[in-house]
Amino acid sequence: MLAALVVAALCVAARASRAQPIQEDFLAAVANDRVQEVKRLLAQRIDPDTVDRNGDPALVIAVRAGNAATVELLLATRVNVNARNGFGDSALMVASLGGRFDFVKKLRARGADVNQKGWTALIYAATGGHDEIVRYLLAEGADIDAAAPNGTTALMMAAREGRLATLDLLIARGADVNRRNESGASALDWARRGKEPTMVDRLRRAGAR
């Protein structure tokens, strides 16, 4: 009985050792936009949601690297478009932060969530000052006042990063100028800390206190 268990354990270990290089090959191909190799490995039924050692799903890796062909290929599979990495970032969030409007639209077309819990794609887009994406996400139903776990909103990040045009856009769309994060800081406080007098003025005109 013991011998049979040992043999079974060795067989499992052998299969795992064979699978690991395949997964690594797949992730390397994704990261380097080697589309034909990605396609070949997918045909071998490798999981398109395979994650790397940092916890990044393949789709997040491809989006972050800007690998358009691989992103297209993965989106054509059963990939989980809302899969997140260890930091809670989804492919849509990464695309929004990086200003990849083309990816944002494709991910959304495949059902990417614009109002996921925690940090959101809108907050990330505002952080990067990507106004075209901000407008698109709002049109797609993104909650303008959605707050991260620490209470940070898109308006706060626009103020913190000195994104005046984004700040104006969010104010015009009705963002709450008096929301505060868990530390009690508002968008106005961030504008003051960044010594942004124009932002301070815009926020005060909008009713910030």
C-alpha positions as CSV (number, residue, x, y, z in Angstrom):
1,M,0.0,0.0,0.0
2,L,2.8,2.4,1.0
3,A,4.7,1.6,-2.2
4,A,1.6,2.3,-4.3
5,L,1.1,5.7,-2.6
6,V,4.8,6.6,-3.2
7,V,4.5,5.7,-6.9
8,A,1.3,7.8,-7.2
9,A,3.0,10.7,-5.5
10,L,5.9,10.5,-7.9
11,C,3.6,10.4,-10.9
12,V,1.8,13.6,-9.7
13,A,5.1,15.3,-9.1
14,A,6.3,14.3,-12.6
15,R,3.1,15.7,-14.2
16,A,3.5,18.9,-12.2
17,S,7.2,19.3,-13.3
18,R,6.2,18.8,-16.9
19,A,3.3,21.4,-16.6
20,Q,5.4,24.1,-15.0
21,P,7.7,24.7,-18.0
22,I,4.6,24.9,-20.3
23,Q,3.1,27.5,-18.1
24,E,6.3,29.5,-18.1
25,D,6.6,29.2,-21.9
26,F,3.0,30.5,-22.2
27,L,3.6,33.5,-19.9
28,A,6.8,34.4,-21.6
29,A,5.1,34.2,-25.0
30,V,2.3,36.5,-23.7
31,A,4.8,39.0,-22.2
32,N,6.7,39.1,-25.5
33,D,3.7,39.2,-27.9
34,R,4.7,35.9,-29.5
35,V,1.2,35.4,-30.9
36,Q,1.8,32.1,-32.7
37,E,3.3,30.5,-29.7
38,V,0.5,31.7,-27.5
39,K,-2.0,30.3,-30.0
40,R,-0.2,27.0,-30.1
41,L,-0.2,26.7,-26.3
42,L,-3.8,27.7,-26.0
43,A,-4.6,24.9,-28.5
44,Q,-2.9,22.5,-26.0
45,R,-5.6,23.7,-23.6
46,I,-3.4,25.7,-21.3
47,D,-5.5,27.8,-19.0
48,P,-5.7,31.4,-20.4
49,D,-6.0,32.7,-16.8
50,T,-2.6,31.3,-15.9
51,V,-0.8,33.6,-13.5
52,D,2.9,34.3,-13.1
53,R,4.9,34.2,-9.9
54,N,3.8,37.7,-9.0
55,G,0.1,36.7,-9.3
56,D,-0.5,38.6,-12.6
57,P,-3.0,36.9,-14.9
58,A,-1.9,36.5,-18.6
59,L,-4.4,39.1,-19.7
60,V,-3.0,41.7,-17.3
61,I,0.5,40.9,-18.4
62,A,-0.4,41.4,-22.1
63,V,-2.3,44.6,-21.4
64,R,0.5,46.1,-19.3
65,A,3.0,45.3,-22.0
66,G,0.8,46.8,-24.7
67,N,0.8,43.6,-26.7
68,A,-2.3,44.2,-28.9
69,A,-2.2,41.0,-30.9
70,T,-1.9,38.9,-27.8
71,V,-4.7,40.8,-26.0
72,E,-6.9,40.2,-29.0
73,L,-6.1,36.5,-29.0
74,L,-6.7,36.1,-25.2
75,L,-10.0,38.0,-25.5
76,A,-11.2,35.5,-28.1
77,T,-10.8,32.7,-25.5
78,R,-12.7,31.9,-22.3
79,V,-10.4,34.2,-20.4
80,N,-11.7,35.8,-17.2
81,V,-11.7,39.4,-18.2
82,N,-12.2,40.5,-14.6
83,A,-9.4,38.5,-13.1
84,R,-7.2,40.5,-10.7
85,N,-3.6,40.3,-9.6
86,G,-2.4,40.3,-6.0
87,F,-2.8,44.0,-5.8
88,G,-6.4,43.9,-7.0
89,D,-5.7,45.3,-10.4
90,S,-7.7,44.0,-13.4
91,A,-6.8,44.3,-17.0
92,L,-9.3,47.2,-17.4
93,M,-7.6,49.1,-14.5
94,V,-4.2,48.6,-16.0
95,A,-5.3,49.7,-19.4
96,S,-7.0,52.8,-17.9
97,L,-3.9,53.8,-15.9
98,G,-1.7,53.3,-19.0
99,G,-4.0,55.3,-21.3
100,R,-4.7,52.4,-23.6
101,F,-8.2,53.5,-24.8
102,D,-8.2,50.8,-27.5
103,F,-7.8,48.1,-24.8
104,V,-10.3,49.7,-22.5
105,K,-13.0,49.5,-25.2
106,K,-12.2,45.9,-26.1
107,L,-12.2,44.8,-22.5
108,R,-15.4,46.6,-21.8
109,A,-17.0,44.9,-24.9
110,R,-16.1,41.6,-23.3
111,G,-17.8,42.5,-20.1
112,A,-15.0,44.1,-18.0
113,D,-16.5,45.5,-14.8
114,V,-16.4,49.3,-14.5
115,N,-17.6,49.3,-10.9
116,Q,-15.6,46.6,-9.3
117,K,-15.0,46.8,-5.5
118,G,-11.9,48.6,-4.3
119,W,-9.8,50.7,-6.6
120,T,-11.6,51.2,-9.9
121,A,-10.7,51.8,-13.6
122,L,-12.1,55.4,-13.3
123,I,-9.8,56.2,-10.4
124,Y,-6.8,54.8,-12.4
125,A,-7.8,56.8,-15.5
126,A,-8.1,60.0,-13.5
127,T,-4.7,59.3,-11.9
128,G,-3.1,59.1,-15.3
129,G,-5.0,62.1,-16.6
130,H,-6.6,60.1,-19.4
131,D,-9.7,62.2,-20.0
132,E,-10.9,60.3,-23.1
133,I,-11.0,57.1,-21.0
134,V,-12.6,59.0,-18.1
135,R,-15.4,60.2,-20.4
136,Y,-15.9,56.7,-21.8
137,L,-16.0,55.0,-18.4
138,L,-18.5,57.5,-17.1
139,A,-20.7,56.9,-20.2
140,E,-20.4,53.2,-19.5
141,G,-21.9,53.7,-16.0
142,A,-18.8,54.1,-13.8
143,D,-19.6,55.5,-10.4
144,I,-17.9,58.9,-10.4
145,D,-17.6,58.9,-6.6
146,A,-16.6,55.3,-6.2
147,A,-14.0,55.1,-3.4
148,A,-11.0,52.9,-2.9
149,P,-10.7,51.0,0.4
150,N,-8.9,54.0,1.9
151,G,-11.6,56.3,0.7
152,T,-9.8,57.8,-2.3
153,T,-11.9,58.9,-5.2
154,A,-11.1,59.8,-8.8
155,L,-11.4,63.5,-8.0
156,M,-8.8,63.2,-5.2
157,M,-6.3,61.4,-7.5
158,A,-6.8,64.0,-10.2
159,A,-6.0,66.7,-7.6
160,R,-3.1,64.8,-6.1
161,E,-1.5,64.2,-9.5
162,G,-2.0,67.8,-10.8
163,R,-4.4,66.7,-13.6
164,L,-6.3,70.0,-14.0
165,A,-8.3,69.0,-17.1
166,T,-9.4,65.8,-15.4
167,L,-10.3,67.7,-12.3
168,D,-12.4,70.1,-14.4
169,L,-14.1,67.2,-16.2
170,L,-15.0,65.4,-13.0
171,I,-16.3,68.5,-11.4
172,A,-18.4,69.2,-14.5
173,R,-19.8,65.7,-14.3
174,G,-20.9,66.2,-10.7
175,A,-18.2,64.6,-8.6
176,D,-18.6,65.2,-4.9
177,V,-16.0,67.9,-4.1
178,N,-16.3,67.4,-0.4
179,R,-15.7,63.7,-0.1
180,R,-12.9,62.8,2.3
181,N,-10.7,59.7,2.5
182,E,-10.0,57.7,5.6
183,S,-7.4,60.2,6.7
184,G,-9.8,63.1,6.4
185,A,-8.2,64.5,3.2
186,S,-10.3,65.9,0.4
187,A,-9.5,66.9,-3.2
188,L,-9.1,70.4,-2.0
189,D,-6.5,69.3,0.6
190,W,-4.5,67.5,-2.1
191,A,-4.6,70.5,-4.3
192,R,-3.3,72.7,-1.5
193,R,-0.5,70.2,-0.7
194,G,0.5,70.2,-4.3
195,K,0.5,74.0,-4.4
196,E,-1.9,74.1,-7.2
197,P,-3.7,77.5,-6.9
198,T,-5.7,77.0,-10.0
199,M,-7.1,73.7,-8.8
200,V,-7.8,75.2,-5.4
201,D,-9.8,78.0,-7.1
202,R,-11.7,75.5,-9.3
203,L,-12.6,73.4,-6.3
204,R,-13.7,76.3,-4.2
205,R,-15.9,77.6,-7.0
206,A,-17.5,74.2,-7.1
207,G,-18.3,74.4,-3.4
208,A,-15.3,72.6,-1.8
209,R,-14.8,73.5,1.8
